[in-house]
Amino acid sequence: MKLVSQLAGWPPQGGAGAFDSRAAAFASSPEKVIIQRVNRVVANRVDFTCLFEKGVVTFRFFAANPGAAKNMAGFIESNRGNSLQQLGNLDAPAEE
C-alpha cells in the first residue's frame, strides 16, 4: 500500500498558488497545517480548507482521476483535525 506522501501531487498546493508568499512556509511546516474540512470535489480536484498560523488556507489536491478524487475527499474529511504531515504518513485510499 502507498502512503499519501507517495502520491503524485502530494503535498497539495496551498493558498493563492505559486505567488502566495506563504507557500514556502506551508511546504516547510506541514505539521502546522491543520485540516478543517473538504470544500468540494471537481473532476479530479479536491479543494479543502486548513488552518495555518491562525489563518484559513485553501489547498488543492489533484488526483489521478475523478474516482480517486472522491475517495481522497472522503479520506481527508475523515482525518479532520490532523496535520498535512500526519495525513502524509497514512496509507493512501484506493484509487479507482
Secondary structure, DSSP 8 states (H G I E B T S, - for coil): --BGGGSTT-S-EESSGGG-TTHHHHHH-GGGEEEEEEEEEETTEEEEEEEETTEEEEEEEE-SSHHHHHHHHHHHHHTTTSBHHHHHTSB-----
